[in-house]
Amino acid sequence: MASNAIDQTRRMLSLVTYLRDRPGARIDDVARAFGITADELISDLDVLPMCGTSFRGGDLLEIDTDGERIWWRNADALGSDTAQPLRLASDEATALLVAARAVATLPGLRESDRDALQRATAKLEAAAGESAGASSRLSVTFESEGGVFADVDRAIAERRRLWLRYYSPARDELTEREVDPIRLFAVGHTYLEGWCRLSEARRTFRLDRVAEIKLLDEPADPPPVELRDLSEGLVQPAAEDPEVVIEVGPGGRWVAEYYPYDSAEELPDGGLRVTLRTPDPASLRRLALRLGRDGRIVAPRELAENAKEAARLALAAYGE
C-alpha cells in the first residue's frame, strides 16, 4: 500500500504503463499487483483522467471503469509517434519548475529519484527560457519532520524495525518502544502506523512527537492487519468507546467542528453540550486546558477532576 505522496506518485506513474499493456484489467488484480485496496485504486483512477499532455485540457488520459474492469480508451493515441511535442505556456512551466524543486527537497526521496528529477528540472529550465527565471523567485515548503520522515520511509522500504523515543501528550511522558512500521500517511500531520512491540497492538505515532529514532537491524514483521479507511479522519470512535460530555460556551463551539460527536445540544447561553466517544478519554485533558473558560468536561467525573488538577498545576507553573 502507498505510504506517502512520493510512493503514490511512483505508483500512479507505474499504473499508466501497467494499464496500457493490460486493457480491461480487473480492478482486484490491479489492486493486488500494487499492494493497495480496491478503493485506493479507484481513487487513483479518479485522478489519472486529469493527467495528460496539457494542463489546459486536450489530450488527457481517457481512463474509466465499469466497477469490475479498467479501460484506457486512448492509450494508442497518446503514445503514438505522431504525437505533437509538448509545449508549455509560461505559467505552466513556472508551476512545473516550482513543484519539481519542492519535491526534490523531500527527505524521503531516494537519491536515484532525486538525481533523475534534478536532471529533468535542468532540461525544463533550459526549455522554459525566461519563465525559469520567474520560477526561481518562488518556493514551496512541505511540513515534514526531516530525518524522522526519512528514517521511517527507509524502514518501510527495507522492512526494518524501528526504535522510538516517543512523547505522549495525554500522559505527558516519553516512552521507548520498538515498532514494526506498516505505513506513513498524512491527515493534517504526518503519522506512522505500525505494530508496537511494547503494547503488542497497532498504534499510530505523530512524527513531530518522535524525540529520537533508530533503524534496527532486525526485520520488521507486523502481523496481518486490515488497513483502516482514513477518508473520515484519523479519529473514528467506536460504539463501545467511553462516553465523554463537554459543555462549551459560544467561544468553544468549534469543538463540534473538529471532534466527531454523538450529539450536540444547544445551551441557553449560545454554547453547546457535546457528547462524544473516544478510546482514550485522558487525551481530552489537553482539550479542556485549551478551552479554558470557554468550556469544561462534565462527565465522567474522574476525567473532569483530572482536568481541573492539570489546570491548577499549569497555573502554578506560571506562578499564578
C-alpha positions in Angstrom: 0.0 0.0 0.0 1.2 3.5 -0.7 2.7 5.1 2.4 3.2 8.7 1.3 2.9 11.2 -1.5 6.2 10.0 -3.0 5.1 6.4 -3.1 1.7 7.4 -4.5 3.3 9.4 -7.3 5.6 6.4 -8.2 2.6 4.1 -8.2 0.5 6.3 -10.4 3.3 6.6 -13.0 3.6 2.8 -12.9 -0.1 2.5 -13.3 0.0 4.2 -16.7 2.4 1.7 -18.1 0.6 -1.2 -16.4 -2.8 -0.3 -17.7 -1.6 0.4 -21.3 -0.3 -3.2 -21.5 -3.4 -4.7 -19.9 -6.6 -3.4 -21.5 -9.7 -4.5 -19.5 -7.6 -5.4 -16.4 -9.7 -6.4 -13.4 -9.7 -4.0 -10.5 -9.0 -6.6 -7.9 -6.0 -7.9 -9.9 -4.5 -4.4 -10.4 -5.0 -3.5 -6.7 -3.3 -6.8 -5.6 -0.4 -6.2 -8.0 0.2 -2.7 -6.5 -0.4 -3.8 -2.9 -3.3 -1.4 -2.3 -7.0 -1.7 -1.7 -9.6 -1.5 -4.5 -10.9 1.8 -3.0 -7.4 3.3 -3.2 -7.1 2.2 -6.8 -10.4 3.8 -7.7 -9.2 7.0 -6.0 -6.1 6.9 -8.3 -8.3 6.3 -11.3 -10.3 9.4 -10.4 -7.1 11.5 -10.7 -5.5 9.9 -13.8 -8.1 11.3 -16.3 -7.0 14.8 -15.2 -3.5 14.0 -16.5 -2.2 14.2 -20.0 -0.1 16.4 -22.4 -1.6 19.7 -21.3 -2.6 21.4 -18.1 -5.4 23.2 -20.0 -7.1 20.0 -21.3 -6.9 18.5 -24.7 -5.1 15.1 -24.9 -6.0 13.8 -21.4 -6.0 10.2 -20.3 -9.4 8.6 -21.0 -9.4 6.0 -18.3 -12.6 4.7 -16.8 -14.0 1.6 -15.1 -17.3 -0.3 -15.1 -16.7 -1.3 -11.4 -15.0 -4.5 -12.3 -12.6 -3.8 -15.1 -10.4 -0.8 -16.2 -10.3 0.6 -19.7 -7.9 3.1 -21.2 -9.7 4.4 -24.3 -7.0 6.5 -25.9 -3.7 4.7 -24.9 -2.5 4.3 -28.5 -3.3 7.9 -29.5 -1.3 9.4 -26.6 1.6 7.1 -27.1 1.9 7.3 -30.8 4.9 8.5 -32.6 2.9 11.2 -34.3 2.0 13.0 -31.0 2.9 16.6 -31.0 5.9 17.7 -28.9 5.0 19.2 -25.5 4.8 23.0 -25.4 4.3 24.8 -22.1 2.9 28.2 -21.5 4.7 30.5 -19.2 2.5 29.8 -16.2 2.6 26.0 -16.9 6.4 26.0 -17.0 6.6 28.0 -13.8 4.2 25.7 -12.0 6.2 22.6 -13.1 9.6 24.1 -12.1 8.4 25.2 -8.6 6.8 21.8 -8.0 9.9 20.0 -9.2 12.2 22.0 -7.0 10.0 21.5 -4.0 9.7 17.7 -4.5 13.5 17.4 -4.8 13.8 18.7 -1.2 11.6 16.0 0.3 13.6 14.0 2.9 12.1 10.6 1.9 13.1 10.8 -1.7 15.6 8.2 -2.9 18.8 9.6 -4.2 18.4 8.0 -7.6 14.9 9.6 -7.9 16.3 12.9 -6.7 19.1 12.8 -9.3 16.6 12.0 -12.1 14.3 14.8 -11.0 17.1 17.3 -10.9 18.3 16.3 -14.4 14.7 16.7 -15.7 14.4 20.1 -14.0 17.6 21.3 -15.6 16.2 20.3 -19.1 12.9 22.0 -18.3 14.7 25.2 -17.2 16.6 25.3 -20.5 13.5 24.9 -22.5 11.5 27.4 -20.4 13.8 30.3 -21.0 12.7 33.4 -19.3 9.9 31.5 -17.4 12.6 29.7 -15.5 13.8 33.0 -14.0 10.3 33.8 -12.7 10.0 30.4 -11.1 13.3 30.8 -9.3 11.8 33.6 -7.2 9.0 31.3 -5.9 9.4 28.5 -3.4 7.2 25.9 -1.7 8.0 24.2 1.6 6.4 21.0 2.9 5.6 20.3 6.5 7.9 17.4 7.3 9.9 16.0 10.2 13.2 15.8 8.4 15.3 12.9 9.5 12.3 11.1 11.2 10.4 11.1 7.9 13.4 9.8 6.0 14.1 7.0 8.6 10.5 5.8 8.6 10.4 5.8 4.8 13.6 3.8 4.7 12.4 1.4 7.3 9.2 0.7 5.3 11.2 0.3 2.1 13.7 -2.1 3.7 11.2 -3.8 6.0 13.2 -3.0 9.1 12.1 -2.5 12.7 12.3 1.0 14.4 13.2 2.1 17.9 11.4 5.2 19.0 11.5 7.6 22.0 8.0 9.0 21.7 6.2 11.7 23.6 2.6 11.1 24.6 0.8 14.3 25.4 -2.1 12.5 27.0 0.2 11.1 29.7 2.9 13.8 29.4 5.6 11.2 29.3 8.4 9.9 27.0 8.4 6.1 26.3 10.8 3.9 24.4 9.4 1.3 22.2 10.2 -0.9 19.1 7.8 -0.6 16.2 7.3 -2.6 13.0 6.3 0.1 10.5 3.2 -0.5 8.4 2.7 2.8 6.5 3.1 6.5 6.5 0.1 8.7 6.0 -1.0 12.4 6.4 -4.2 13.6 8.0 -3.3 17.2 8.9 0.0 16.0 10.3 2.2 13.1 9.2 1.8 9.8 11.0 3.5 6.4 11.2 1.1 3.4 11.6 2.9 0.4 13.0 2.8 -2.7 15.2 4.1 -1.6 18.6 6.1 -4.3 20.4 5.6 -2.5 23.8 1.8 -2.7 23.7 1.6 -5.6 21.3 -1.0 -3.8 19.3 -1.3 -1.5 16.3 -0.5 2.1 17.2 -0.3 5.5 15.4 2.6 7.8 16.0 2.7 11.5 15.0 6.1 12.2 13.5 6.6 15.6 15.2 6.3 13.8 18.6 9.2 11.4 17.9 12.0 12.6 20.1 14.5 10.1 18.8 14.5 7.3 16.2 16.9 4.5 15.2 16.7 1.9 12.4 17.3 -1.6 13.8 18.9 -4.5 12.0 16.0 -6.7 13.0 13.5 -7.3 10.2 10.0 -5.8 10.6 7.3 -8.5 11.0 4.0 -6.9 11.8 1.0 -9.3 12.0 -1.5 -9.1 9.2 -3.9 -6.2 9.9 -6.7 -4.7 7.9 -5.8 -1.2 6.9 -8.2 1.5 8.1 -10.1 3.7 5.7 -8.9 7.2 6.8 -11.3 9.1 4.5 -13.4 10.0 7.5 -10.5 11.2 9.5 -7.9 9.8 11.9 -10.2 9.6 14.9 -13.1 7.3 14.3 -14.8 6.5 17.6 -16.5 3.1 18.1 -19.8 2.5 19.8 -18.1 0.7 22.7 -15.7 3.6 23.4 -16.3 5.5 26.7 -18.6 8.5 26.6 -17.5 12.0 27.4 -19.7 15.0 27.9 -18.3 18.5 27.4 -20.1 21.9 27.8 -18.7 24.8 25.9 -19.7 28.5 25.7 -20.1 30.4 22.4 -16.3 30.7 22.1 -15.9 26.9 22.3 -18.4 25.9 19.6 -15.5 24.9 17.4 -15.2 21.7 19.3 -18.3 20.3 17.4 -16.5 21.1 14.1 -13.2 19.4 14.9 -14.3 16.3 17.0 -16.7 13.6 15.9 -19.6 13.6 18.3 -22.8 11.7 19.0 -24.9 14.7 19.9 -24.6 18.5 20.3 -27.4 20.2 22.3 -27.8 23.9 22.2 -27.5 25.7 25.6 -29.3 28.9 26.6 -26.1 31.0 26.6 -25.3 30.1 23.0 -23.0 27.3 23.8 -23.2 23.5 23.3 -23.4 20.4 25.4 -21.4 17.9 23.3 -21.5 14.2 23.8 -18.7 12.2 22.1 -16.8 8.9 22.4 -13.1 8.3 22.5 -11.0 5.2 23.1 -8.7 7.4 25.3 -10.7 9.9 27.4 -7.4 11.1 29.1 -6.4 12.6 25.7 -9.2 15.1 26.2 -7.5 16.7 29.1 -5.5 18.8 26.7 -8.7 19.9 25.1 -10.0 21.1 28.5 -6.9 23.1 29.0 -7.1 24.6 25.6 -10.8 25.6 26.2 -10.0 27.4 29.4 -13.0 29.5 30.4 -14.8 28.6 27.2 -15.6 25.0 28.3 -15.4 22.2 30.8 -15.7 18.5 31.0 -18.9 17.4 32.7 -18.6 13.6 32.6 -17.0 11.3 33.5 -16.4 12.9 36.9 -12.9 11.4 37.2 -11.8 12.9 34.0 -13.3 16.3 35.0 -11.4 16.3 38.2 -8.2 15.2 36.4 -8.6 18.2 34.0 -9.1 20.6 36.9 -5.9 19.3 38.6 -4.0 19.7 35.3 -5.2 23.3 35.0 -4.2 24.0 38.6 -0.7 22.6 38.0 -0.3 24.6 34.8 -1.2 27.8 36.6 1.1 27.0 39.4 4.0 26.6 36.9 3.4 30.2 35.9 3.4 31.4 39.5 -0.3 32.4 39.5 
